[in-house]
């Protein structure tokens, strides 16, 4: 039986556990607290990682920064991946990064071959971590905005009346349901030949902020959000691009939740 270690058992990790167990894998998991049956491990601690057991066929790093800044990102992502790669140099490795590494602001289509030279410090750490993983023969999965059961910030903000439109709402939003991410991970893990050194965007169909808000406002019969005053600064940058998922689709992956309305409804009812 193949064994997978979910490094960072949380929101996405729970979906990965379910998907891999259904596929016949033996699942181990870790987080800092050791809750929910996970191994207690601080990924930023080389000693903690060195003490982990042997015998894994695949490691998926999907830990979260906990909302921290650049220093937190370096500890969780860069140092965490470095320690895991040192501990398991011959084990297949997938790092869940972010489409925030694409800095484009012109609403253009971006693919895995597009420029990924982010300007924000946190996204720069993600890019540095990607390079580390790719050089080690791992796979980088760039996730767009992650949503799932009980977690849909945009829907919550529209329903509460807190949402605001940036300018004319032209900014492009990219998103993905966590179950679709789990499907992509099992696909990559079970390929006949592990795609070492490859990057894959994992995202549903892009949508403008205006069209997203309009669809939600119409469906839930709530007022359209008002226009925001002043510039918005986002931790991972204020990019606006249409992230392509064509490369992953060419492998047979197809997101169940392709548009934001279906995704939001799934989050609400999940």
Buried (B, 14 or more C-beta within 10 A) or exposed (E): EBBBBBBBBBBBBBBBBEBBEEEEBBBBBBBBEEEEEBBEBBBBBBEBBEEBEEEBBBBBBBBBBEEBEBEBBBBBBBBBBBBBBEBBEEBBBBBBBBBBBBBBBEBEEBBBEBEBEBEBBBBBBBBBBBEBBBEBBBBBBBBBBBBBBEEBEBBBBBBEEEBBBBEEBEBBBBBBBBBBBBBBBBBBBEEEEBBEEBBBBBBBBBBBBBBBBBBBBEEBEBEBBEEEEEEEEEBBBBBBBBBBBEBBEEEEBEBEBBBBBBBBBBBBEB
